[in-house]
Amino acid sequence: MSLDKSLKGKGRLARARSVLTRDERIAKLKEEARWEEGQSPFGLPKIRVVKSTIGKKKKKKAADEEEAAAEGEVKKDEA
């Protein structure tokens, strides 16, 4: 019997996690200066998890540069 791909190695998680552990949430709150020592670790506020996207910005940036170059050429023609 084969093992389902979702049950394979724990360290091989490919997608971004949308939930942080309590320790991770407390560390994030400390970075944002929203954590006070002695505060209860229960009932923590929600923490937004930023998902990073790689590669899409380069494509947009290149397209924006091409548009800017085209606009620059149009403005030169008008002058």
N, C-alpha and C positions, 0 to 999 in steps of 0.2 A: 504494500500500500504506500502511495507517495504522500509526501507532506505538502499541504497547501502553501502557496507562495506567501500568503499573509502571515503564516506562522513561523517562517524561517528566521534566521539570526536577528537578535534584538538590535545589534549595532549596525544593522544594514537598513535602517529606516530611511527611505528615500524622500518621503514627503515632509513638509513642515508640520511641526506639532502645533496644535491650536490651544493646548492646555499646558500650563506650567505647574510644576510641583510646588508645594508650599515653600520649600527652601529657595527655589528659583524666584518665586513671587516676592519673598522677603528681601532677597538680594536686589531685585529690581526696584523695590520700594526704597531701599537704602540709597541706591544710585540717584533716585529722584528726590531724595531728602524728605520722603513722606513716611518714614518709619522712625518711631521713637523707641528707645530701649525700654524694656519692661512692658511693652504693649503686648496684648494677647495675640498669639498666632492664629486664633480662630476668628472667622468672620472678616477675612482680609478683603480689601477692595479689589475689584476686577482690574486686571492688567492687560493692556492691549499687546498682542503679539504681532510684531511687524514681520511680514513675510517678504523675503528678498527675492527679487526677480533678476536673473542674470542674462545679459545679452540683448534685451529689448531696448535698453537705453541707447546703445550704440547705433542701432538701426534708425531710431527716431532722430538721433543727433546728426547722423549723416544726411538724412532727408531734410532736416532743418537747415543744414549748411548748404545743401543744394538749392533750396528755396531762397535762402538769403543771397546766394550768388546770383540767382536768376533775377531777383529783385534789384540787386546792385547793377546788373547789366541794363535793366529797364530804366532805372534812374539816370544812368549815364547817357542813354539814348535820348531822354527827354531834355537834358541840359544842353 
